[in-house]
């Protein structure tokens, strides 16, 4: 089985470093599946889950709020703004943040308020989708 080196890092920490068989992420142009030998590529990442498929057949889910994905033939690197192991996401806190963003959007006073609220809503939606993926995987 062919593998490649994968590094997923955020501003605060390295979340994963090791060999993988595939990485799946949401890029600016859509979902990307990266396998060993993939053509070189640099793209922006959208908020959502990155699926890291390990050599032993297991899957690691990491939530990223955005960032950059760089692909070289034998190395894939994710430089995330914020990254959290999916099982560490706090569903109650995310739902509360979503409610706050919805209230901010309803009570907007400027275009900046609206943009911040929409960004927060997009991020909480991506976080909740990541939690759903973990729950579906556990079933």
MONORUR-V786772 format. One record per backbone hydrogen bond with DSSP energy under -1.0 kcal/mol. NH is the residue of the N-H (numbers start at 1). CO is the residue of the C=O. E is the energy in kcal/mol with one decimal. If there is no record, write none. Layout:
# MONORUR-V786772
nh:NH co:CO e:E
nh:NH co:CO e:E
This chain:
# MONORUR-V786772
nh:4 co:20 e:-2.1
nh:5 co:74 e:-2.6
nh:6 co:18 e:-2.8
nh:7 co:76 e:-2.1
nh:8 co:16 e:-2.8
nh:9 co:78 e:-2.8
nh:10 co:13 e:-3.3
nh:15 co:8 e:-2.7
nh:16 co:8 e:-1.6
nh:18 co:6 e:-2.1
nh:20 co:4 e:-2.6
nh:21 co:53 e:-2.7
nh:22 co:53 e:-1.2
nh:23 co:34 e:-2.0
nh:24 co:51 e:-2.7
nh:25 co:32 e:-2.0
nh:27 co:30 e:-2.6
nh:28 co:44 e:-1.5
nh:30 co:27 e:-1.4
nh:32 co:25 e:-3.4
nh:34 co:23 e:-3.4
nh:37 co:73 e:-3.3
nh:38 co:35 e:-1.8
nh:41 co:71 e:-1.9
nh:43 co:69 e:-2.2
nh:45 co:67 e:-2.7
nh:46 co:26 e:-2.9
nh:48 co:64 e:-2.5
nh:50 co:62 e:-3.1
nh:51 co:24 e:-2.7
nh:52 co:60 e:-3.0
nh:53 co:22 e:-2.8
nh:54 co:58 e:-2.7
nh:57 co:54 e:-1.8
nh:60 co:52 e:-2.8
nh:62 co:50 e:-2.2
nh:63 co:84 e:-3.0
nh:64 co:48 e:-2.6
nh:65 co:82 e:-2.2
nh:68 co:79 e:-2.5
nh:69 co:43 e:-2.9
nh:70 co:77 e:-2.9
nh:71 co:41 e:-3.4
nh:72 co:75 e:-3.2
nh:76 co:5 e:-2.5
nh:77 co:70 e:-3.0
nh:78 co:7 e:-3.1
nh:79 co:68 e:-3.0
nh:80 co:9 e:-3.2
nh:81 co:66 e:-2.2
nh:84 co:63 e:-2.4
nh:86 co:61 e:-2.3
nh:88 co:85 e:-2.4
nh:89 co:86 e:-1.6
nh:94 co:90 e:-2.2
nh:95 co:91 e:-2.5
nh:96 co:92 e:-2.1
nh:97 co:93 e:-2.3
nh:98 co:94 e:-2.3
nh:99 co:95 e:-2.2
nh:100 co:96 e:-2.2
nh:101 co:97 e:-2.2
nh:102 co:98 e:-2.4
nh:103 co:99 e:-2.2
nh:104 co:100 e:-2.4
nh:105 co:101 e:-2.3
nh:106 co:102 e:-2.1
nh:107 co:103 e:-1.9
nh:108 co:105 e:-1.0
nh:114 co:110 e:-1.8
nh:115 co:111 e:-2.6
nh:116 co:112 e:-2.5
nh:117 co:113 e:-2.3
nh:118 co:114 e:-2.6
nh:119 co:115 e:-2.3
nh:120 co:116 e:-2.3
nh:121 co:117 e:-2.4
nh:122 co:118 e:-2.3
nh:123 co:119 e:-2.2
nh:124 co:120 e:-2.5
nh:125 co:121 e:-2.2
nh:126 co:122 e:-2.0
nh:127 co:123 e:-2.3
nh:128 co:124 e:-2.6
nh:129 co:125 e:-2.0
nh:130 co:126 e:-1.8
nh:131 co:127 e:-2.1
nh:132 co:128 e:-2.2
nh:133 co:129 e:-2.0
nh:134 co:130 e:-1.8
nh:135 co:131 e:-2.4
nh:136 co:132 e:-2.6
nh:137 co:133 e:-2.0
nh:138 co:134 e:-1.7
